[in-house]
Amino acid sequence: MLTTSTASPRRRRASPRATAADDRTPLAQSLGRRVEALTGNLQAALDGDEQAIHHARVATRRLREIAPIVIDTQARRGERLRRRLKRLTAALGPVRELDVALTLVNARAEGQPAPAVVALRAHLAERRRAAFEHLREVCDPGRARRLLSRLADLLRQHELAARRGHGGLPTRERRRLARGVIDRARDLGIAVADAGAILIVDRVHAVRIAAKRLRYALELTGELRLARTASLVSSLKAMQDVLGNLHDLDVLRTEAGQVRGELRPDSIVAKDLRQLTDDVDADIRLLHARYLRGARALAALTDRVRDRIAPCLDPSIST
């Protein structure tokens, strides 16, 4: 067992620092919130709690965004921490995707033939069990304790350094953040251009990932009070929701196709699964149409980030 709280994130009490006046620098506050989010959810995630798995995965992504700002990820310890967070994100991902797929099946159960739903549920449950076992292997109690301990040490070190400094964001950290924002905006612009107008799921998924990364970078920029990013974050979140729903349906369609591939094509269950995947296909195309209506605005958003936000962080960097 980890030496962290196992309570559900919704029931967990706020830390004393969160309720009292917080005299930490904005960067220390942002780092602290991300460390606390993972610490408060990791044990419950490793116990199998669906919501904790989701919150822990988001926390790892946000930590991976702030890590290059507060530590030198080129140094050995910084690179090791980056790899650990990346492995944990990757292990949490399939479990979360299969949890969502099971939820979608249950939501569609009323309108779908029972044999297809039963077969797909059983398949997803087994896949989820295997993915969860892999998660427990990647992040066993010992690895989890070491990761949380390293993050706690990082937070203490940063808070101490901040108290010795002037309280603002040092030039080196501002430049790291600026470069990260510029890189995220460039990656999203490239992903949108590569996706084009034809539905190619892998390319649309790349847009989703790039939008998510830029959103987290802009969230951090706003938290640090370096630029006003709320409207940009809101726009990215709206598109991320559309693309996230499309991705979730694609996972469901893929899993249903695997089940169907193991059955005789003329069997009743195979035919029922074909009907289910046809319905999912139709929903995916509707979501893709919604994405296309916003793709041009999404590309324009990346220009705004490069032209207006990045110079606020570091005027010396050419975009």
Order of alpha helices (4+ residues) and beta strands (2+ residues): alpha-alpha-alpha-alpha-alpha-alpha-alpha-alpha-alpha-alpha-alpha
